[in-house]
Amino acid sequence: MSKIELNKRQEQILNIVKDNGPITGEQIADRLNLTRATLRPDLAILTMAGYLDARPRVGYFYTGKSGSQLLTDSLKKIVVGDYQSIPVVIMEDVSVYDAIVTMFLEDVGTLFVVDKSSHLAGVLSRKDLLRASIGKQELTALPVNIIMTRMPNITVCKKEDLLIDAAKKLIDKQIDALPIVKEAEQGLEIVGRLTKTNITRAFVALADEE
Amino acid sequence: MSKIELNKRQEQILNIVKDNGPITGEQIADRLNLTRATLRPDLAILTMAGYLDARPRVGYFYTGKSGSQLLTDSLKKIVVGDYQSIPVVIMEDVSVYDAIVTMFLEDVGTLFVVDKSSHLAGVLSRKDLLRASIGKQELTALPVNIIMTRMPNITVCKKEDLLIDAAKKLIDKQIDALPIVKEAEQGLEIVGRLTKTNITRAFVALADEE
């Protein structure tokens, strides 16, 4: 990955191809009053950097990709499955007290709740549990399905989704974690957990990878 | 930003310069039994992409940067101040109950605690408050300075720190937020808050920026 600063001539070439492509190297050279040989390095750079594409007997055409779109292309190779965590799951009749204990034992910020057939039924965040804990109810007698976020209000993702799209969901919905699911016959099976910690790890890895 | 796939000849040039740099274009051409003119596009690409640098009368030398290190270079322009949030601060004699209420009113996951001279004294996470809330104590009578993480165990960052370094701290210390501080005469002044949400926003912005 590298940042390409285009020079003035390369910008001119890009504009000519944008407006007139497909266009041959000779035609571009004509418009700039330069020889084909002079342009060769610039055309090579623009092609290798992905701004232009060339087809034999057709000429150069604009790929429509700006420099930063090309970064996007590489971010778009990272999927949820590359950074997911193991899900921590509880049954929907468990008490809020036991859910809090599970959260501490497993050291997670979000629990997923399943029904009797092991399908996704709800999500419990630390915020949900904290809210319940300052309420008037007896936590050992309050089942989690009273306070959990339930379907269809749960935002989910799949293992093969782009990490960037999952990150957008976390931001847009203002939540800390997404269940990673697989469609089953009677509902959604929970196969993973994706959190802002996973996204932070991916961000750090972008800088670390050699 | 763009991904450059080097061709075989460019890889050869890179290796020659790595082993023999600084080296002139003519000398590289000699070693490859090619003319200087033939190499010109390749040398231009390698230089523009940041793999090589050239100095007049000296020749080409290897910058030591791999393709992904060049991405790192661009990530290294993002600082904490570009993505920070506003800090939410409470006094150290406030009750845990009031801290929980403040957390909900302000909709944050971490509170910073200050002493009488407004300097950083502690940090309170949702996890700290949840732990206290299932304890035996009366939350309205328990001051936050009993349960908070206190100096010198608080990990901090500064506005001008690299976002990538702050993200590493969040991962390494397994915490959700860092206070952004400024050194004052008698302690640390809190000027911002950096969370995994901010890092997730930065990650999403990498793909969005035009």
Interface residues (C-beta under 8 A of the other chain):
Chain A: M1 S2 K3 I4 E5 R40 P41 A44 I45 M48 A49 G50 Y51 S66 G67 S68 Q69 L70 L71 T72 D73 S74 L75 K76 Y97 I100 V101 M103 F104 G109 R126 K127 L129 L130 R131 S133 I134 L139 I164 A167 K168 L170 I171 D176 T195 K196 T197 I199 T200 R201 A202 F203 V204 L206 A207 D208 E209 E210
Chain B: M1 S2 K3 I4 E5 R40 P41 D42 A44 I45 M48 A49 G50 Y51 S66 G67 S68 Q69 L70 L71 T72 D73 S74 L75 K76 Y97 I100 V101 M103 F104 G109 R126 K127 L129 L130 R131 S133 I134 L139 I164 A167 K168 L170 I171 D176 T195 K196 T197 I199 T200 R201 A202 F203 V204 L206 A207 E209 E210
